[in-house]
Amino acid sequence: MTIRLYDTSARQIRDFTPLTPGCVSIYLCGATVQAAPHIGHIRSGLNFDIMRRWFEYRGFDVTFIRNVTDIDDKIITKSVEQGRPWWSIGYDNERAFNSGYDALGCLPPTYEPRATGHVTEMVEMMRGLIERGHAYEADGNVYFDVRSFPGYLALSNQDLDDLRQPSGEGETGKRDPRDFAMWKAARPGEPSWETPWGRGRPGWHLECSAMAHKYLGEAFDIHGGGLDLIFPHHENEIAQAKAFGDEFARYWVHNAWVTMSGEKMSKSLGNSVLVSEMVKHWRPVVLRYYLGTPHYRSMIEYSEEALREAESAYARIEGFVQRVLEKAGAEVAPAAEVPPSFAAAMDDDLGVPQALAIIHNTVRQGNSALAADDKESAIARLAEVRAMLGVLGLDPLDERWAGAEGDRGAELHGAVDTLVRLVLEQREAARSRKDWATADAIRDQLTQSGLVIEDSPAGPRWTLGPR
């Protein structure tokens, strides 16, 4: 068994060899909490949740770090605009992100450090970089000297002479415009911390280098994030960490975006779809299916039509599961192992689309077994389907999804079931007296109400249809 991953730094798929046998260390750039998350933000967390689950299925002990950037230019700007403390904005949005991750079934990280809790580690890293000649102080700012680090821009494959480094307000005193800020001098009314170079606040890039060092040490296995972070964020992280003396990440894995009309989903473009709103209209498990089943390196073009297709596809799986359970008359546990073809797809750079095709093919085999009244084969296929869906966090019988509506939801389902069965009894009565027109009219009315009626040997059954 060899897991293979696309390594951005190598620009190819590589065999994964962990630093420590049997263990995997992952650092994922998490939320910058200036606003509530849209589904593009949550996609990244979901993609790496699937990666983590697959490593764990393969027997690895996973340490998963997902940071929170709770101090940033954008957060300070929002604070001024809204007349609220910066920490209040950050905390509210951090909770919104965690609610989004949880709603879509992401496992909690091993540790979730906040930037503001690690200023001491940042100061230590800056001190070391200044002593080594890789950084300098100017006007209370601390900058990284990019020309002092020969490997700079290797990840993004850019030419230093053509570089245009993003700069923020107040970044004065640079020796070279391409140098980037690790620490920003305090300005009136802004949050700040005391350092040997005066009061100020951290730069974005320094935060992750310092936190990765603290929680994962001088070297770790995988650093993840969205494609948009390759430059400047990840490039600058590498420069800081390696110039400090760390080996840093051995594999770089980046997920693609969720787009709308071909553009990256972004609050600044006004085209974001907030998770808090999406879960009001779509079941969270459907959103997980929609965002998690395309390949992590493929763009997802958002549309309601695509969401409806995801809803229908997942409903077909749920329908199969329910039919087998009715046939079995008892619980069917997941298989101990996933089918070899599914494992091969997941081992090959987390090939979820290929793995999903195997799931749907197994569902079709199970449905054929049901049609042939082959109970044992149908149960075996369900056990395989549950094992595969479990790896993807999509098992409809998992407590998270089976009880997703809560106690009141269960009560509502029971009430609806009672009412629908009364109507179905009227339909059966019409059929028994060969009043086909009335029977068909009842079925049509139920269908128009959003229900799918299926006649089975055990009698008619109903499910919610796609919207």
C-alpha positions, 0 to 999 in steps of 0.5 A: 500500500502506497498513498500518492499525493500531488506535491505542488513543490515538485509539480508531480504526484509523489509517493508519500513517505512519512517522516515517522513510520505510522504517523502523519503530521498535517498543517492546514492554513485555516480561517482568517476570521474577518467575516463568516465563511462561504462554501469556498472556505469550507471546501478546503477544510472538507478536502483535508478532512477527507485526506485525514480520514483516508490516512486514518483508515490506512492505519496512520496516527494523524496530527492535524493542525488547523490555525485561526488567523485572528489578527489581520489588516482585514479584521482591523478594517472591519473593526473600524467599519463596524465600530466593534472591537477587533477581537469581538469580530474575530471570535464571532467569525471563528465560531461561525467557521467552526459551526460550518465545519461541524455542520458538514461533518468535518472532524475537529483538528488535533489543535486549532491555535490562534495567532494572537496566542503565539506572539512569543513564538513569533518574536523568537523566530524574528530574533533568530532570523535577524541574528542570521542576517535574514531579517531587519528592523526599520521604523518599528517594522521587521522585514524579511530580506528575500535576497538573503534566501536563495530558494525564494519563489521555488514553490510558485516558480516565479522570477525574483526580478519580476516579483511584485510583493503585496504591501500594506499601509505603513510598511516603511523603511524597506531595503527592497520593495520585494521584502515582506513584513513579518511584524508591523509597527503599531499605529494609533488605535490598533491592537499591538504587542510589545517586542524588542523592536517596539509595539506592533502586531504580526504579519500574516505569514509569520503566524503560520511559520511560528505555529507550525514550528511550535506544534509540529516541530522543525519538520512535518509531512504535509502543508495544505491550503487553497491554490490562492495561498501559494503566493505570497503566503506559502512562499513567505512561510517557507522562506521564514521557516527554512531561513530559521533552520527548519526543514518545514513541510515535505509535501505541499498540497493545494485544493482548488476553488469554488467559482461563480461565473468562472471567478473565485468565490470571494467576499470582495467580489460579492459572490459568496454563498454563506454556509449559514444560509446554505444549510437553511436550504440544503441538507448539510450531508448534501452540501458535503457530497457536493463539495467533497466528491469532486477531485480536490484539485478540480474547480467547482463551478457553483450552481443550484442545478449542480446542487440538485444533481448532488441531492439526487445522487445522494438520494439514490444511495439513501434509497438503496440503503433503506431498501436493504435495511427493510429487506434485512430486517436488522442493522447492517454493519459496515464491511471491515475493509473497503473494496480494493478498487475503492482503496486504489482510487483513494491511494492515487492522489485521493481520487474521490470521483473514481471512488464515488463511481465505485460506490454508485456501481456497488449500489447498482449491483445491490439494487439488482440483487434486491430485484432478484430477491438475493438478500445475502448479496444485497446485504453484502453490497450495503456493507461495502457501501457503508464502509466506503461512504464512512471513509468519505464522511457520507454514511447516511446511517452515521449518527451525525446524519441519521439524527441530523434533524434532532428530536423534533425532526424525528417527531416531524418525520413520524407525523408526516409518515402517519399522514402519508400512510393514511393517504397511501391506504386510500390509494391501496383501497382504490387500487383494490377496487380497480379505481385506477383513476383515483389511485393515479390521482393520489399518487400524482398529488403526493409526487407534486408534494415532493414525495417519491412513492415506490411500490415494493413487495412489502407495500408502498413506501415513500421518500422525499424527492429531489427539489 
